[in-house]
């Protein structure tokens, strides 16, 4: 099983109102400087939010959502401190997260 942690909010808030690009760029640079593999993704309208155990979070967000998903719980906790108006949670999956490009 894979454990995923996430921070989620409306797309408008997360992408347009917060300095998300800068945050992710800094985090990517840090990972490269420490030879750590990238273990986070930006996911638009994530389907995992439809899991029954995440219903309480889903009903609090807009239909157009965006999430930062990671294997690293501490990174998501740090992100919550940096961008306070996000919801956080976690889920498990037998599969690696599949990111589809349009």
mmCIF file of the C-alpha atoms, coordinates in Angstrom:
data_MODEL
# 
_entry.id   MODEL 
# 
loop_
_atom_site.group_PDB 
_atom_site.id 
_atom_site.type_symbol 
_atom_site.label_atom_id 
_atom_site.label_alt_id 
_atom_site.label_comp_id 
_atom_site.label_asym_id 
_atom_site.label_entity_id 
_atom_site.label_seq_id 
_atom_site.pdbx_PDB_ins_code 
_atom_site.Cartn_x 
_atom_site.Cartn_y 
_atom_site.Cartn_z 
_atom_site.occupancy 
_atom_site.B_iso_or_equiv 
_atom_site.pdbx_formal_charge 
_atom_site.auth_seq_id 
_atom_site.auth_comp_id 
_atom_site.auth_asym_id 
_atom_site.auth_atom_id 
_atom_site.pdbx_PDB_model_num 
ATOM 1   C CA . UNK A 1 1   ? 0.000   0.000  0.000   1.00 0.00 ? 1   UNK A CA 1 
ATOM 2   C CA . UNK A 1 2   ? 1.121   3.518  -0.758  1.00 0.00 ? 2   UNK A CA 1 
ATOM 3   C CA . UNK A 1 3   ? 0.403   6.286  1.750   1.00 0.00 ? 3   UNK A CA 1 
ATOM 4   C CA . UNK A 1 4   ? -0.393  9.648  0.225   1.00 0.00 ? 4   UNK A CA 1 
ATOM 5   C CA . UNK A 1 5   ? -0.758  12.968 2.012   1.00 0.00 ? 5   UNK A CA 1 
ATOM 6   C CA . UNK A 1 6   ? -2.362  15.996 0.442   1.00 0.00 ? 6   UNK A CA 1 
ATOM 7   C CA . UNK A 1 7   ? -3.216  19.663 0.763   1.00 0.00 ? 7   UNK A CA 1 
ATOM 8   C CA . UNK A 1 8   ? -6.293  20.681 -1.223  1.00 0.00 ? 8   UNK A CA 1 
ATOM 9   C CA . UNK A 1 9   ? -8.189  23.890 -1.972  1.00 0.00 ? 9   UNK A CA 1 
ATOM 10  C CA . UNK A 1 10  ? -10.062 25.537 -4.806  1.00 0.00 ? 10  UNK A CA 1 
ATOM 11  C CA . UNK A 1 11  ? -8.015  25.922 -7.991  1.00 0.00 ? 11  UNK A CA 1 
ATOM 12  C CA . UNK A 1 12  ? -8.541  29.667 -7.935  1.00 0.00 ? 12  UNK A CA 1 
ATOM 13  C CA . UNK A 1 13  ? -7.159  30.025 -4.424  1.00 0.00 ? 13  UNK A CA 1 
ATOM 14  C CA . UNK A 1 14  ? -4.280  27.599 -4.691  1.00 0.00 ? 14  UNK A CA 1 
ATOM 15  C CA . UNK A 1 15  ? -3.058  28.519 -8.141  1.00 0.00 ? 15  UNK A CA 1 
ATOM 16  C CA . UNK A 1 16  ? -3.946  32.192 -8.526  1.00 0.00 ? 16  UNK A CA 1 
ATOM 17  C CA . UNK A 1 17  ? -4.010  33.660 -5.013  1.00 0.00 ? 17  UNK A CA 1 
ATOM 18  C CA . UNK A 1 18  ? -1.068  31.833 -3.446  1.00 0.00 ? 18  UNK A CA 1 
ATOM 19  C CA . UNK A 1 19  ? 2.590   31.835 -4.562  1.00 0.00 ? 19  UNK A CA 1 
ATOM 20  C CA . UNK A 1 20  ? 2.344   28.117 -5.332  1.00 0.00 ? 20  UNK A CA 1 
ATOM 21  C CA . UNK A 1 21  ? 4.664   28.181 -8.327  1.00 0.00 ? 21  UNK A CA 1 
ATOM 22  C CA . UNK A 1 22  ? 7.390   29.777 -6.222  1.00 0.00 ? 22  UNK A CA 1 
ATOM 23  C CA . UNK A 1 23  ? 6.861   27.316 -3.349  1.00 0.00 ? 23  UNK A CA 1 
ATOM 24  C CA . UNK A 1 24  ? 7.072   24.284 -5.641  1.00 0.00 ? 24  UNK A CA 1 
ATOM 25  C CA . UNK A 1 25  ? 10.064  25.699 -7.513  1.00 0.00 ? 25  UNK A CA 1 
ATOM 26  C CA . UNK A 1 26  ? 11.922  26.227 -4.219  1.00 0.00 ? 26  UNK A CA 1 
ATOM 27  C CA . UNK A 1 27  ? 11.017  22.729 -3.054  1.00 0.00 ? 27  UNK A CA 1 
ATOM 28  C CA . UNK A 1 28  ? 12.191  21.219 -6.354  1.00 0.00 ? 28  UNK A CA 1 
ATOM 29  C CA . UNK A 1 29  ? 15.511  23.068 -6.068  1.00 0.00 ? 29  UNK A CA 1 
ATOM 30  C CA . UNK A 1 30  ? 15.927  21.816 -2.507  1.00 0.00 ? 30  UNK A CA 1 
ATOM 31  C CA . UNK A 1 31  ? 15.256  18.222 -3.574  1.00 0.00 ? 31  UNK A CA 1 
ATOM 32  C CA . UNK A 1 32  ? 17.783  18.506 -6.405  1.00 0.00 ? 32  UNK A CA 1 
ATOM 33  C CA . UNK A 1 33  ? 20.440  19.972 -4.112  1.00 0.00 ? 33  UNK A CA 1 
ATOM 34  C CA . UNK A 1 34  ? 19.971  17.090 -1.659  1.00 0.00 ? 34  UNK A CA 1 
ATOM 35  C CA . UNK A 1 35  ? 19.703  14.404 -4.383  1.00 0.00 ? 35  UNK A CA 1 
ATOM 36  C CA . UNK A 1 36  ? 16.183  13.525 -3.315  1.00 0.00 ? 36  UNK A CA 1 
ATOM 37  C CA . UNK A 1 37  ? 13.651  12.237 -5.836  1.00 0.00 ? 37  UNK A CA 1 
ATOM 38  C CA . UNK A 1 38  ? 10.608  14.431 -6.408  1.00 0.00 ? 38  UNK A CA 1 
ATOM 39  C CA . UNK A 1 39  ? 7.778   12.921 -4.368  1.00 0.00 ? 39  UNK A CA 1 
ATOM 40  C CA . UNK A 1 40  ? 5.064   15.512 -4.815  1.00 0.00 ? 40  UNK A CA 1 
ATOM 41  C CA . UNK A 1 41  ? 2.623   16.411 -7.559  1.00 0.00 ? 41  UNK A CA 1 
ATOM 42  C CA . UNK A 1 42  ? 0.165   19.164 -8.378  1.00 0.00 ? 42  UNK A CA 1 
ATOM 43  C CA . UNK A 1 43  ? -3.129  17.506 -9.314  1.00 0.00 ? 43  UNK A CA 1 
ATOM 44  C CA . UNK A 1 44  ? -6.081  19.409 -10.763 1.00 0.00 ? 44  UNK A CA 1 
ATOM 45  C CA . UNK A 1 45  ? -9.551  18.073 -9.910  1.00 0.00 ? 45  UNK A CA 1 
ATOM 46  C CA . UNK A 1 46  ? -8.156  15.015 -8.126  1.00 0.00 ? 46  UNK A CA 1 
ATOM 47  C CA . UNK A 1 47  ? -10.335 11.923 -8.304  1.00 0.00 ? 47  UNK A CA 1 
ATOM 48  C CA . UNK A 1 48  ? -9.084  10.568 -4.961  1.00 0.00 ? 48  UNK A CA 1 
ATOM 49  C CA . UNK A 1 49  ? -11.268 13.148 -3.223  1.00 0.00 ? 49  UNK A CA 1 
ATOM 50  C CA . UNK A 1 50  ? -14.278 11.020 -4.238  1.00 0.00 ? 50  UNK A CA 1 
ATOM 51  C CA . UNK A 1 51  ? -13.211 8.230  -1.869  1.00 0.00 ? 51  UNK A CA 1 
ATOM 52  C CA . UNK A 1 52  ? -15.940 7.709  0.755   1.00 0.00 ? 52  UNK A CA 1 
ATOM 53  C CA . UNK A 1 53  ? -13.512 8.317  3.614   1.00 0.00 ? 53  UNK A CA 1 
ATOM 54  C CA . UNK A 1 54  ? -12.748 11.799 2.237   1.00 0.00 ? 54  UNK A CA 1 
ATOM 55  C CA . UNK A 1 55  ? -16.383 12.929 1.970   1.00 0.00 ? 55  UNK A CA 1 
ATOM 56  C CA . UNK A 1 56  ? -16.029 15.434 4.827   1.00 0.00 ? 56  UNK A CA 1 
ATOM 57  C CA . UNK A 1 57  ? -13.178 17.169 3.001   1.00 0.00 ? 57  UNK A CA 1 
ATOM 58  C CA . UNK A 1 58  ? -14.856 16.997 -0.412  1.00 0.00 ? 58  UNK A CA 1 
ATOM 59  C CA . UNK A 1 59  ? -17.977 18.804 0.763   1.00 0.00 ? 59  UNK A CA 1 
ATOM 60  C CA . UNK A 1 60  ? -15.814 21.729 1.963   1.00 0.00 ? 60  UNK A CA 1 
ATOM 61  C CA . UNK A 1 61  ? -14.127 22.453 -1.357  1.00 0.00 ? 61  UNK A CA 1 
ATOM 62  C CA . UNK A 1 62  ? -15.251 23.830 -4.699  1.00 0.00 ? 62  UNK A CA 1 
ATOM 63  C CA . UNK A 1 63  ? -15.844 21.593 -7.703  1.00 0.00 ? 63  UNK A CA 1 
ATOM 64  C CA . UNK A 1 64  ? -12.733 22.993 -9.359  1.00 0.00 ? 64  UNK A CA 1 
ATOM 65  C CA . UNK A 1 65  ? -10.067 21.900 -6.889  1.00 0.00 ? 65  UNK A CA 1 
ATOM 66  C CA . UNK A 1 66  ? -6.318  21.483 -6.909  1.00 0.00 ? 66  UNK A CA 1 
ATOM 67  C CA . UNK A 1 67  ? -4.160  19.409 -4.610  1.00 0.00 ? 67  UNK A CA 1 
ATOM 68  C CA . UNK A 1 68  ? -0.518  18.959 -3.780  1.00 0.00 ? 68  UNK A CA 1 
ATOM 69  C CA . UNK A 1 69  ? -0.022  15.242 -3.173  1.00 0.00 ? 69  UNK A CA 1 
ATOM 70  C CA . UNK A 1 70  ? 3.091   13.726 -1.618  1.00 0.00 ? 70  UNK A CA 1 
ATOM 71  C CA . UNK A 1 71  ? 4.494   10.675 0.100   1.00 0.00 ? 71  UNK A CA 1 
ATOM 72  C CA . UNK A 1 72  ? 6.046   13.065 2.627   1.00 0.00 ? 72  UNK A CA 1 
ATOM 73  C CA . UNK A 1 73  ? 3.695   13.867 5.521   1.00 0.00 ? 73  UNK A CA 1 
ATOM 74  C CA . UNK A 1 74  ? 6.047   16.540 6.898   1.00 0.00 ? 74  UNK A CA 1 
ATOM 75  C CA . UNK A 1 75  ? 6.073   18.386 3.578   1.00 0.00 ? 75  UNK A CA 1 
ATOM 76  C CA . UNK A 1 76  ? 2.270   18.558 3.569   1.00 0.00 ? 76  UNK A CA 1 
ATOM 77  C CA . UNK A 1 77  ? 2.282   19.733 7.208   1.00 0.00 ? 77  UNK A CA 1 
ATOM 78  C CA . UNK A 1 78  ? 4.797   22.427 6.285   1.00 0.00 ? 78  UNK A CA 1 
ATOM 79  C CA . UNK A 1 79  ? 2.651   23.401 3.295   1.00 0.00 ? 79  UNK A CA 1 
ATOM 80  C CA . UNK A 1 80  ? -0.378  23.755 5.599   1.00 0.00 ? 80  UNK A CA 1 
ATOM 81  C CA . UNK A 1 81  ? 1.621   26.192 7.738   1.00 0.00 ? 81  UNK A CA 1 
ATOM 82  C CA . UNK A 1 82  ? 2.769   28.127 4.665   1.00 0.00 ? 82  UNK A CA 1 
ATOM 83  C CA . UNK A 1 83  ? -0.657  28.206 2.973   1.00 0.00 ? 83  UNK A CA 1 
ATOM 84  C CA . UNK A 1 84  ? -3.035  28.184 5.904   1.00 0.00 ? 84  UNK A CA 1 
ATOM 85  C CA . UNK A 1 85  ? -6.341  28.062 4.005   1.00 0.00 ? 85  UNK A CA 1 
ATOM 86  C CA . UNK A 1 86  ? -5.966  24.541 2.642   1.00 0.00 ? 86  UNK A CA 1 
ATOM 87  C CA . UNK A 1 87  ? -7.468  21.304 3.863   1.00 0.00 ? 87  UNK A CA 1 
ATOM 88  C CA . UNK A 1 88  ? -5.148  18.395 4.494   1.00 0.00 ? 88  UNK A CA 1 
ATOM 89  C CA . UNK A 1 89  ? -5.650  14.685 4.684   1.00 0.00 ? 89  UNK A CA 1 
ATOM 90  C CA . UNK A 1 90  ? -4.328  11.360 3.616   1.00 0.00 ? 90  UNK A CA 1 
ATOM 91  C CA . UNK A 1 91  ? -5.379  8.209  1.821   1.00 0.00 ? 91  UNK A CA 1 
ATOM 92  C CA . UNK A 1 92  ? -3.973  4.837  0.910   1.00 0.00 ? 92  UNK A CA 1 
ATOM 93  C CA . UNK A 1 93  ? -3.874  3.160  -2.452  1.00 0.00 ? 93  UNK A CA 1 
ATOM 94  C CA . UNK A 1 94  ? -2.566  -0.118 -3.795  1.00 0.00 ? 94  UNK A CA 1 
ATOM 95  C CA . UNK A 1 95  ? -1.371  1.807  -6.826  1.00 0.00 ? 95  UNK A CA 1 
ATOM 96  C CA . UNK A 1 96  ? 1.065   4.581  -7.498  1.00 0.00 ? 96  UNK A CA 1 
ATOM 97  C CA . UNK A 1 97  ? -0.654  7.845  -8.261  1.00 0.00 ? 97  UNK A CA 1 
ATOM 98  C CA . UNK A 1 98  ? -1.362  8.092  -11.959 1.00 0.00 ? 98  UNK A CA 1 
ATOM 99  C CA . UNK A 1 99  ? -0.965  11.564 -13.402 1.00 0.00 ? 99  UNK A CA 1 
ATOM 100 C CA . UNK A 1 100 ? -2.635  12.034 -16.747 1.00 0.00 ? 100 UNK A CA 1 
ATOM 101 C CA . UNK A 1 101 ? -1.532  14.770 -19.107 1.00 0.00 ? 101 UNK A CA 1 
ATOM 102 C CA . UNK A 1 102 ? -4.181  16.340 -21.308 1.00 0.00 ? 102 UNK A CA 1 
# 
